[in-house]
Amino acid sequence: IRGDADPTSPDGIADAIWTELDNAAGFDLGSAHVALMWRQTSAPLGVDSAGRWSRSETYFLIADRASVNWPDY
């Protein structure tokens, strides 16, 4: 996530993404059914060459695809 010259600018973007994705459950992502998604890590990365503050966010998910054993997904 890249913000601007304000060191707290990536935080607002990260919070908005977290609100949508953290603990999201029971939706389709392409051909996979996502049972649960959550944010695992969040870390500041410092300033890039353009003077913008940035941070890294890592999300994990549990997903499955329909098969003969799980046809309902």
PDB file of N, CA, C and O in Angstrom, chain B, residues numbered from 101:
ATOM      1  N   ILE B 101       0.859  -1.166   0.000  1.00  0.00           N
ATOM      2  CA  ILE B 101       0.000   0.000   0.000  1.00  0.00           C
ATOM      3  C   ILE B 101       0.901   1.223   0.000  1.00  0.00           C
ATOM      4  O   ILE B 101       1.804   1.332   0.829  1.00  0.00           O
ATOM      5  N   ARG B 102       0.660   2.137  -0.921  1.00  0.00           N
ATOM      6  CA  ARG B 102       1.424   3.382  -0.972  1.00  0.00           C
ATOM      7  C   ARG B 102       0.528   4.549  -0.593  1.00  0.00           C
ATOM      8  O   ARG B 102      -0.611   4.662  -1.047  1.00  0.00           O
ATOM      9  N   GLY B 103       1.065   5.397   0.238  1.00  0.00           N
ATOM     10  CA  GLY B 103       0.359   6.612   0.620  1.00  0.00           C
ATOM     11  C   GLY B 103       1.011   7.813  -0.037  1.00  0.00           C
ATOM     12  O   GLY B 103       1.365   7.786  -1.216  1.00  0.00           O
ATOM     13  N   ASP B 104       1.161   8.865   0.751  1.00  0.00           N
ATOM     14  CA  ASP B 104       1.821  10.068   0.259  1.00  0.00           C
ATOM     15  C   ASP B 104       2.924  10.446   1.239  1.00  0.00           C
ATOM     16  O   ASP B 104       3.469   9.573   1.915  1.00  0.00           O
ATOM     17  N   ALA B 105       3.262  11.723   1.327  1.00  0.00           N
ATOM     18  CA  ALA B 105       4.361  12.162   2.190  1.00  0.00           C
ATOM     19  C   ALA B 105       4.027  12.062   3.678  1.00  0.00           C
ATOM     20  O   ALA B 105       4.928  12.126   4.514  1.00  0.00           O
ATOM     21  N   ASP B 106       2.762  11.908   4.018  1.00  0.00           N
ATOM     22  CA  ASP B 106       2.344  11.761   5.409  1.00  0.00           C
ATOM     23  C   ASP B 106       2.588  10.320   5.851  1.00  0.00           C
ATOM     24  O   ASP B 106       2.072   9.397   5.220  1.00  0.00           O
ATOM     25  N   PRO B 107       3.359  10.103   6.916  1.00  0.00           N
ATOM     26  CA  PRO B 107       3.663   8.727   7.340  1.00  0.00           C
ATOM     27  C   PRO B 107       2.442   7.900   7.730  1.00  0.00           C
ATOM     28  O   PRO B 107       2.509   6.671   7.725  1.00  0.00           O
ATOM     29  N   THR B 108       1.338   8.543   8.063  1.00  0.00           N
ATOM     30  CA  THR B 108       0.138   7.797   8.447  1.00  0.00           C
ATOM     31  C   THR B 108      -0.808   7.552   7.274  1.00  0.00           C
ATOM     32  O   THR B 108      -1.839   6.904   7.454  1.00  0.00           O
ATOM     33  N   SER B 109      -0.492   8.048   6.086  1.00  0.00           N
ATOM     34  CA  SER B 109      -1.412   7.923   4.950  1.00  0.00           C
ATOM     35  C   SER B 109      -1.692   6.478   4.533  1.00  0.00           C
ATOM     36  O   SER B 109      -2.829   6.198   4.152  1.00  0.00           O
ATOM     37  N   PRO B 110      -0.742   5.542   4.576  1.00  0.00           N
ATOM     38  CA  PRO B 110      -1.094   4.158   4.222  1.00  0.00           C
ATOM     39  C   PRO B 110      -2.052   3.514   5.225  1.00  0.00           C
ATOM     40  O   PRO B 110      -2.754   2.560   4.892  1.00  0.00           O
ATOM     41  N   ASP B 111      -2.081   4.034   6.446  1.00  0.00           N
ATOM     42  CA  ASP B 111      -2.937   3.442   7.476  1.00  0.00           C
ATOM     43  C   ASP B 111      -4.416   3.507   7.116  1.00  0.00           C
ATOM     44  O   ASP B 111      -5.148   2.542   7.336  1.00  0.00           O
ATOM     45  N   GLY B 112      -4.861   4.627   6.569  1.00  0.00           N
ATOM     46  CA  GLY B 112      -6.264   4.768   6.181  1.00  0.00           C
ATOM     47  C   GLY B 112      -6.657   3.794   5.088  1.00  0.00           C
ATOM     48  O   GLY B 112      -7.746   3.220   5.118  1.00  0.00           O
ATOM     49  N   ILE B 113      -5.765   3.609   4.120  1.00  0.00           N
ATOM     50  CA  ILE B 113      -6.017   2.662   3.039  1.00  0.00           C
ATOM     51  C   ILE B 113      -6.042   1.240   3.599  1.00  0.00           C
ATOM     52  O   ILE B 113      -6.927   0.450   3.274  1.00  0.00           O
ATOM     53  N   ALA B 114      -5.055   0.926   4.447  1.00  0.00           N
ATOM     54  CA  ALA B 114      -4.984  -0.412   5.042  1.00  0.00           C
ATOM     55  C   ALA B 114      -6.222  -0.704   5.880  1.00  0.00           C
ATOM     56  O   ALA B 114      -6.732  -1.824   5.858  1.00  0.00           O
ATOM     57  N   ASP B 115      -6.709   0.286   6.617  1.00  0.00           N
ATOM     58  CA  ASP B 115      -7.911   0.089   7.437  1.00  0.00           C
ATOM     59  C   ASP B 115      -9.131  -0.199   6.577  1.00  0.00           C
ATOM     60  O   ASP B 115      -9.952  -1.047   6.929  1.00  0.00           O
ATOM     61  N   ALA B 116      -9.258   0.498   5.452  1.00  0.00           N
ATOM     62  CA  ALA B 116     -10.398   0.277   4.555  1.00  0.00           C
ATOM     63  C   ALA B 116     -10.350  -1.127   3.948  1.00  0.00           C
ATOM     64  O   ALA B 116     -11.378  -1.795   3.842  1.00  0.00           O
ATOM     65  N   ILE B 117      -9.164  -1.567   3.555  1.00  0.00           N
ATOM     66  CA  ILE B 117      -9.018  -2.915   3.013  1.00  0.00           C
ATOM     67  C   ILE B 117      -9.306  -3.949   4.090  1.00  0.00           C
ATOM     68  O   ILE B 117      -9.987  -4.942   3.833  1.00  0.00           O
ATOM     69  N   TRP B 118      -8.789  -3.722   5.299  1.00  0.00           N
ATOM     70  CA  TRP B 118      -9.021  -4.646   6.411  1.00  0.00           C
ATOM     71  C   TRP B 118     -10.510  -4.777   6.699  1.00  0.00           C
ATOM     72  O   TRP B 118     -10.996  -5.879   6.952  1.00  0.00           O
ATOM     73  N   THR B 119     -11.241  -3.666   6.662  1.00  0.00           N
ATOM     74  CA  THR B 119     -12.684  -3.692   6.915  1.00  0.00           C
ATOM     75  C   THR B 119     -13.395  -4.606   5.926  1.00  0.00           C
ATOM     76  O   THR B 119     -14.340  -5.301   6.301  1.00  0.00           O
ATOM     77  N   GLU B 120     -12.960  -4.615   4.677  1.00  0.00           N
ATOM     78  CA  GLU B 120     -13.602  -5.439   3.650  1.00  0.00           C
ATOM     79  C   GLU B 120     -13.144  -6.898   3.670  1.00  0.00           C
ATOM     80  O   GLU B 120     -13.953  -7.799   3.449  1.00  0.00           O
ATOM     81  N   LEU B 121     -11.872  -7.139   3.927  1.00  0.00           N
ATOM     82  CA  LEU B 121     -11.325  -8.484   3.731  1.00  0.00           C
ATOM     83  C   LEU B 121     -11.126  -9.300   4.996  1.00  0.00           C
ATOM     84  O   LEU B 121     -11.252 -10.524   4.949  1.00  0.00           O
ATOM     85  N   ASP B 122     -10.821  -8.673   6.125  1.00  0.00           N
ATOM     86  CA  ASP B 122     -10.511  -9.447   7.321  1.00  0.00           C
ATOM     87  C   ASP B 122     -11.761 -10.147   7.836  1.00  0.00           C
ATOM     88  O   ASP B 122     -12.790  -9.513   8.069  1.00  0.00           O
ATOM     89  N   ASN B 123     -11.661 -11.449   8.009  1.00  0.00           N
ATOM     90  CA  ASN B 123     -12.758 -12.323   8.439  1.00  0.00           C
ATOM     91  C   ASN B 123     -13.891 -12.420   7.425  1.00  0.00           C
ATOM     92  O   ASN B 123     -15.011 -12.791   7.776  1.00  0.00           O
ATOM     93  N   ALA B 124     -13.599 -12.084   6.156  1.00  0.00           N
ATOM     94  CA  ALA B 124     -14.589 -12.294   5.104  1.00  0.00           C
ATOM     95  C   ALA B 124     -14.751 -13.799   4.916  1.00  0.00           C
ATOM     96  O   ALA B 124     -13.776 -14.548   4.975  1.00  0.00           O
ATOM     97  N   ALA B 125     -15.976 -14.231   4.693  1.00  0.00           N
ATOM     98  CA  ALA B 125     -16.224 -15.672   4.593  1.00  0.00           C
ATOM     99  C   ALA B 125     -17.370 -15.960   3.637  1.00  0.00           C
ATOM    100  O   ALA B 125     -18.269 -15.141   3.443  1.00  0.00           O
ATOM    101  N   GLY B 126     -17.311 -17.152   3.045  1.00  0.00           N
ATOM    102  CA  GLY B 126     -18.418 -17.653   2.247  1.00  0.00           C
ATOM    103  C   GLY B 126     -18.662 -16.909   0.954  1.00  0.00           C
ATOM    104  O   GLY B 126     -19.804 -16.560   0.657  1.00  0.00           O
ATOM    105  N   PHE B 127     -17.618 -16.654   0.172  1.00  0.00           N
ATOM    106  CA  PHE B 127     -17.801 -15.988  -1.117  1.00  0.00           C
ATOM    107  C   PHE B 127     -16.929 -16.668  -2.164  1.00  0.00           C
ATOM    108  O   PHE B 127     -16.006 -17.413  -1.835  1.00  0.00           O
ATOM    109  N   ASP B 128     -17.236 -16.399  -3.425  1.00  0.00           N
ATOM    110  CA  ASP B 128     -16.478 -16.989  -4.526  1.00  0.00           C
ATOM    111  C   ASP B 128     -15.429 -16.013  -5.030  1.00  0.00           C
ATOM    112  O   ASP B 128     -15.686 -14.818  -5.177  1.00  0.00           O
ATOM    113  N   LEU B 129     -14.252 -16.542  -5.289  1.00  0.00           N
ATOM    114  CA  LEU B 129     -13.151 -15.782  -5.859  1.00  0.00           C
ATOM    115  C   LEU B 129     -12.715 -16.559  -7.089  1.00  0.00           C
ATOM    116  O   LEU B 129     -11.928 -17.501  -6.992  1.00  0.00           O
ATOM    117  N   GLY B 130     -13.226 -16.164  -8.238  1.00  0.00           N
ATOM    118  CA  GLY B 130     -13.012 -16.956  -9.444  1.00  0.00           C
ATOM    119  C   GLY B 130     -13.741 -18.279  -9.298  1.00  0.00           C
ATOM    120  O   GLY B 130     -14.932 -18.308  -8.990  1.00  0.00           O
ATOM    121  N   SER B 131     -13.023 -19.379  -9.519  1.00  0.00           N
ATOM    122  CA  SER B 131     -13.649 -20.693  -9.406  1.00  0.00           C
ATOM    123  C   SER B 131     -13.489 -21.299  -8.013  1.00  0.00           C
ATOM    124  O   SER B 131     -13.923 -22.425  -7.773  1.00  0.00           O
ATOM    125  N   ALA B 132     -12.876 -20.568  -7.107  1.00  0.00           N
ATOM    126  CA  ALA B 132     -12.667 -21.083  -5.744  1.00  0.00           C
ATOM    127  C   ALA B 132     -13.681 -20.469  -4.785  1.00  0.00           C
ATOM    128  O   ALA B 132     -14.032 -19.294  -4.890  1.00  0.00           O
ATOM    129  N   HIS B 133     -14.134 -21.279  -3.866  1.00  0.00           N
ATOM    130  CA  HIS B 133     -15.019 -20.813  -2.799  1.00  0.00           C
ATOM    131  C   HIS B 133     -14.139 -20.480  -1.594  1.00  0.00           C
ATOM    132  O   HIS B 133     -13.400 -21.337  -1.110  1.00  0.00           O
ATOM    133  N   VAL B 134     -14.216 -19.251  -1.114  1.00  0.00           N
ATOM    134  CA  VAL B 134     -13.416 -18.827   0.028  1.00  0.00           C
ATOM    135  C   VAL B 134     -14.221 -19.075   1.293  1.00  0.00           C
ATOM    136  O   VAL B 134     -15.286 -18.494   1.498  1.00  0.00           O
ATOM    137  N   ALA B 135     -13.689 -19.949   2.135  1.00  0.00           N
ATOM    138  CA  ALA B 135     -14.352 -20.248   3.401  1.00  0.00           C
ATOM    139  C   ALA B 135     -14.049 -19.166   4.429  1.00  0.00           C
ATOM    140  O   ALA B 135     -14.920 -18.797   5.217  1.00  0.00           O
ATOM    141  N   LEU B 136     -12.802 -18.647   4.428  1.00  0.00           N
ATOM    142  CA  LEU B 136     -12.409 -17.618   5.391  1.00  0.00           C
ATOM    143  C   LEU B 136     -11.160 -16.915   4.898  1.00  0.00           C
ATOM    144  O   LEU B 136     -10.257 -17.545   4.347  1.00  0.00           O
ATOM    145  N   MET B 137     -11.110 -15.591   5.100  1.00  0.00           N
ATOM    146  CA  MET B 137      -9.948 -14.782   4.749  1.00  0.00           C
ATOM    147  C   MET B 137      -9.606 -13.911   5.952  1.00  0.00           C
ATOM    148  O   MET B 137     -10.495 -13.413   6.642  1.00  0.00           O
ATOM    149  N   TRP B 138      -8.288 -13.728   6.201  1.00  0.00           N
ATOM    150  CA  TRP B 138      -7.895 -12.877   7.310  1.00  0.00           C
ATOM    151  C   TRP B 138      -6.527 -12.248   7.044  1.00  0.00           C
ATOM    152  O   TRP B 138      -5.722 -12.770   6.274  1.00  0.00           O
ATOM    153  N   ARG B 139      -6.287 -11.102   7.709  1.00  0.00           N
ATOM    154  CA  ARG B 139      -4.979 -10.458   7.592  1.00  0.00           C
ATOM    155  C   ARG B 139      -4.022 -11.128   8.564  1.00  0.00           C
ATOM    156  O   ARG B 139      -4.303 -11.224   9.759  1.00  0.00           O
ATOM    157  N   GLN B 140      -2.898 -11.586   8.050  1.00  0.00           N
ATOM    158  CA  GLN B 140      -1.903 -12.262   8.870  1.00  0.00           C
ATOM    159  C   GLN B 140      -0.855 -11.284   9.383  1.00  0.00           C
ATOM    160  O   GLN B 140      -0.522 -11.290  10.568  1.00  0.00           O
ATOM    161  N   THR B 141      -0.335 -10.445   8.492  1.00  0.00           N
ATOM    162  CA  THR B 141       0.709  -9.508   8.891  1.00  0.00           C
ATOM    163  C   THR B 141       0.475  -8.134   8.290  1.00  0.00           C
ATOM    164  O   THR B 141      -0.189  -7.985   7.264  1.00  0.00           O
ATOM    165  N   SER B 142       1.026  -7.149   8.944  1.00  0.00           N
ATOM    166  CA  SER B 142       0.988  -5.772   8.480  1.00  0.00           C
ATOM    167  C   SER B 142       2.276  -5.118   8.973  1.00  0.00           C
ATOM    168  O   SER B 142       2.578  -5.161  10.166  1.00  0.00           O
ATOM    169  N   ALA B 143       3.033  -4.515   8.063  1.00  0.00           N
ATOM    170  CA  ALA B 143       4.309  -3.930   8.459  1.00  0.00           C
ATOM    171  C   ALA B 143       4.627  -2.698   7.622  1.00  0.00           C
ATOM    172  O   ALA B 143       4.406  -2.699   6.411  1.00  0.00           O
ATOM    173  N   PRO B 144       5.141  -1.651   8.255  1.00  0.00           N
ATOM    174  CA  PRO B 144       5.562  -0.471   7.488  1.00  0.00           C
ATOM    175  C   PRO B 144       6.820  -0.794   6.677  1.00  0.00           C
ATOM    176  O   PRO B 144       7.691  -1.539   7.125  1.00  0.00           O
ATOM    177  N   LEU B 145       6.894  -0.223   5.487  1.00  0.00           N
ATOM    178  CA  LEU B 145       8.056  -0.453   4.618  1.00  0.00           C
ATOM    179  C   LEU B 145       8.948   0.774   4.498  1.00  0.00           C
ATOM    180  O   LEU B 145      10.030   0.696   3.915  1.00  0.00           O
ATOM    181  N   GLY B 146       8.515   1.896   5.039  1.00  0.00           N
ATOM    182  CA  GLY B 146       9.304   3.123   4.941  1.00  0.00           C
ATOM    183  C   GLY B 146       8.917   3.941   3.724  1.00  0.00           C
ATOM    184  O   GLY B 146       7.791   3.858   3.233  1.00  0.00           O
ATOM    185  N   VAL B 147       9.861   4.729   3.245  1.00  0.00           N
ATOM    186  CA  VAL B 147       9.610   5.683   2.161  1.00  0.00           C
ATOM    187  C   VAL B 147      10.210   5.150   0.859  1.00  0.00           C
ATOM    188  O   VAL B 147      11.334   4.647   0.849  1.00  0.00           O
ATOM    189  N   ASP B 148       9.449   5.264  -0.249  1.00  0.00           N
ATOM    190  CA  ASP B 148       9.994   4.841  -1.548  1.00  0.00           C
ATOM    191  C   ASP B 148      10.776   5.989  -2.177  1.00  0.00           C
ATOM    192  O   ASP B 148      10.929   7.046  -1.565  1.00  0.00           O
ATOM    193  N   SER B 149      11.270   5.786  -3.391  1.00  0.00           N
ATOM    194  CA  SER B 149      12.110   6.795  -4.053  1.00  0.00           C
ATOM    195  C   SER B 149      11.364   8.079  -4.403  1.00  0.00           C
ATOM    196  O   SER B 149      11.984   9.108  -4.674  1.00  0.00           O
ATOM    197  N   ALA B 150      10.031   8.018  -4.397  1.00  0.00           N
ATOM    198  CA  ALA B 150       9.222   9.208  -4.676  1.00  0.00           C
ATOM    199  C   ALA B 150       8.777   9.911  -3.392  1.00  0.00           C
ATOM    200  O   ALA B 150       8.013  10.874  -3.450  1.00  0.00           O
ATOM    201  N   GLY B 151       9.246   9.441  -2.239  1.00  0.00           N
ATOM    202  CA  GLY B 151       8.893  10.076  -0.978  1.00  0.00           C
ATOM    203  C   GLY B 151       7.547   9.654  -0.422  1.00  0.00           C
ATOM    204  O   GLY B 151       7.014  10.309   0.474  1.00  0.00           O
ATOM    205  N   ARG B 152       6.984   8.557  -0.948  1.00  0.00           N
ATOM    206  CA  ARG B 152       5.683   8.071  -0.472  1.00  0.00           C
ATOM    207  C   ARG B 152       5.897   6.987   0.573  1.00  0.00           C
ATOM    208  O   ARG B 152       6.724   6.094   0.389  1.00  0.00           O
ATOM    209  N   TRP B 153       5.158   7.065   1.661  1.00  0.00           N
ATOM    210  CA  TRP B 153       5.211   6.044   2.700  1.00  0.00           C
ATOM    211  C   TRP B 153       4.442   4.821   2.225  1.00  0.00           C
ATOM    212  O   TRP B 153       3.416   4.942   1.555  1.00  0.00           O
ATOM    213  N   SER B 154       4.941   3.656   2.575  1.00  0.00           N
ATOM    214  CA  SER B 154       4.271   2.428   2.139  1.00  0.00           C
ATOM    215  C   SER B 154       4.279   1.395   3.256  1.00  0.00           C
ATOM    216  O   SER B 154       5.029   1.500   4.227  1.00  0.00           O
ATOM    217  N   ARG B 155       3.425   0.398   3.088  1.00  0.00           N
ATOM    218  CA  ARG B 155       3.346  -0.700   4.050  1.00  0.00           C
ATOM    219  C   ARG B 155       2.951  -1.971   3.315  1.00  0.00           C
ATOM    220  O   ARG B 155       2.404  -1.929   2.213  1.00  0.00           O
ATOM    221  N   SER B 156       3.237  -3.085   3.939  1.00  0.00           N
ATOM    222  CA  SER B 156       2.915  -4.392   3.377  1.00  0.00           C
ATOM    223  C   SER B 156       1.782  -5.014   4.192  1.00  0.00           C
ATOM    224  O   SER B 156       1.772  -4.932   5.420  1.00  0.00           O
ATOM    225  N   GLU B 157       0.847  -5.626   3.509  1.00  0.00           N
ATOM    226  CA  GLU B 157      -0.262  -6.337   4.145  1.00  0.00           C
ATOM    227  C   GLU B 157      -0.306  -7.732   3.540  1.00  0.00           C
ATOM    228  O   GLU B 157      -0.271  -7.876   2.318  1.00  0.00           O
ATOM    229  N   THR B 158      -0.382  -8.758   4.373  1.00  0.00           N
ATOM    230  CA  THR B 158      -0.470 -10.126   3.883  1.00  0.00           C
ATOM    231  C   THR B 158      -1.774 -10.742   4.379  1.00  0.00           C
ATOM    232  O   THR B 158      -2.038 -10.793   5.580  1.00  0.00           O
ATOM    233  N   TYR B 159      -2.576 -11.206   3.437  1.00  0.00           N
ATOM    234  CA  TYR B 159      -3.831 -11.878   3.765  1.00  0.00           C
ATOM    235  C   TYR B 159      -3.722 -13.352   3.410  1.00  0.00           C
ATOM    236  O   TYR B 159      -3.118 -13.716   2.400  1.00  0.00           O
ATOM    237  N   PHE B 160      -4.301 -14.181   4.233  1.00  0.00           N
ATOM    238  CA  PHE B 160      -4.381 -15.611   3.984  1.00  0.00           C
ATOM    239  C   PHE B 160      -5.838 -15.986   3.795  1.00  0.00           C
ATOM    240  O   PHE B 160      -6.737 -15.305   4.289  1.00  0.00           O
ATOM    241  N   LEU B 161      -6.062 -17.074   3.077  1.00  0.00           N
ATOM    242  CA  LEU B 161      -7.433 -17.541   2.933  1.00  0.00           C
ATOM    243  C   LEU B 161      -7.486 -19.054   2.860  1.00  0.00           C
ATOM    244  O   LEU B 161      -6.542 -19.725   2.443  1.00  0.00           O
ATOM    245  N   ILE B 162      -8.626 -19.556   3.282  1.00  0.00           N
ATOM    246  CA  ILE B 162      -8.923 -20.974   3.163  1.00  0.00           C
ATOM    247  C   ILE B 162      -9.940 -21.071   2.036  1.00  0.00           C
ATOM    248  O   ILE B 162     -11.027 -20.499   2.115  1.00  0.00           O
ATOM    249  N   ALA B 163      -9.576 -21.803   0.984  1.00  0.00           N
ATOM    250  CA  ALA B 163     -10.445 -21.882  -0.188  1.00  0.00           C
ATOM    251  C   ALA B 163     -10.542 -23.321  -0.668  1.00  0.00           C
ATOM    252  O   ALA B 163      -9.685 -24.154  -0.375  1.00  0.00           O
ATOM    253  N   ASP B 164     -11.606 -23.592  -1.413  1.00  0.00           N
ATOM    254  CA  ASP B 164     -11.770 -24.899  -2.023  1.00  0.00           C
ATOM    255  C   ASP B 164     -12.498 -24.749  -3.346  1.00  0.00           C
ATOM    256  O   ASP B 164     -13.122 -23.723  -3.614  1.00  0.00           O
ATOM    257  N   ARG B 165     -12.413 -25.763  -4.151  1.00  0.00           N
ATOM    258  CA  ARG B 165     -13.106 -25.777  -5.436  1.00  0.00           C
ATOM    259  C   ARG B 165     -14.080 -26.943  -5.461  1.00  0.00           C
ATOM    260  O   ARG B 165     -13.894 -27.944  -4.768  1.00  0.00           O
ATOM    261  N   ALA B 166     -15.105 -26.799  -6.258  1.00  0.00           N
ATOM    262  CA  ALA B 166     -16.075 -27.888  -6.400  1.00  0.00           C
ATOM    263  C   ALA B 166     -15.370 -29.117  -6.972  1.00  0.00           C
ATOM    264  O   ALA B 166     -14.495 -29.009  -7.831  1.00  0.00           O
ATOM    265  N   SER B 167     -15.765 -30.272  -6.481  1.00  0.00           N
ATOM    266  CA  SER B 167     -15.234 -31.538  -6.980  1.00  0.00           C
ATOM    267  C   SER B 167     -16.322 -32.594  -6.805  1.00  0.00           C
ATOM    268  O   SER B 167     -17.416 -32.295  -6.327  1.00  0.00           O
ATOM    269  N   VAL B 168     -16.022 -33.791  -7.183  1.00  0.00           N
ATOM    270  CA  VAL B 168     -17.006 -34.860  -7.010  1.00  0.00           C
ATOM    271  C   VAL B 168     -17.289 -35.095  -5.530  1.00  0.00           C
ATOM    272  O   VAL B 168     -18.376 -35.546  -5.167  1.00  0.00           O
ATOM    273  N   ASN B 169     -16.314 -34.791  -4.676  1.00  0.00           N
ATOM    274  CA  ASN B 169     -16.497 -34.971  -3.239  1.00  0.00           C
ATOM    275  C   ASN B 169     -17.189 -33.785  -2.568  1.00  0.00           C
ATOM    276  O   ASN B 169     -17.844 -33.947  -1.539  1.00  0.00           O
ATOM    277  N   TRP B 170     -17.043 -32.592  -3.152  1.00  0.00           N
ATOM    278  CA  TRP B 170     -17.657 -31.376  -2.598  1.00  0.00           C
ATOM    279  C   TRP B 170     -18.401 -30.632  -3.711  1.00  0.00           C
ATOM    280  O   TRP B 170     -17.964 -29.551  -4.104  1.00  0.00           O
ATOM    281  N   PRO B 171     -19.492 -31.163  -4.223  1.00  0.00           N
ATOM    282  CA  PRO B 171     -20.172 -30.545  -5.361  1.00  0.00           C
ATOM    283  C   PRO B 171     -20.913 -29.263  -5.022  1.00  0.00           C
ATOM    284  O   PRO B 171     -21.300 -28.530  -5.932  1.00  0.00           O
ATOM    285  N   ASP B 172     -21.123 -28.971  -3.765  1.00  0.00           N
ATOM    286  CA  ASP B 172     -21.916 -27.797  -3.386  1.00  0.00           C
ATOM    287  C   ASP B 172     -21.167 -26.490  -3.480  1.00  0.00           C
ATOM    288  O   ASP B 172     -21.780 -25.430  -3.350  1.00  0.00           O
ATOM    289  N   TYR B 173     -19.840 -26.520  -3.706  1.00  0.00           N
ATOM    290  CA  TYR B 173     -19.080 -25.272  -3.756  1.00  0.00           C
ATOM    291  C   TYR B 173     -19.027 -24.739  -5.136  1.00  0.00           C
ATOM    292  O   TYR B 173     -18.427 -23.690  -5.369  1.00  0.00           O
TER     293      TYR B 173
END
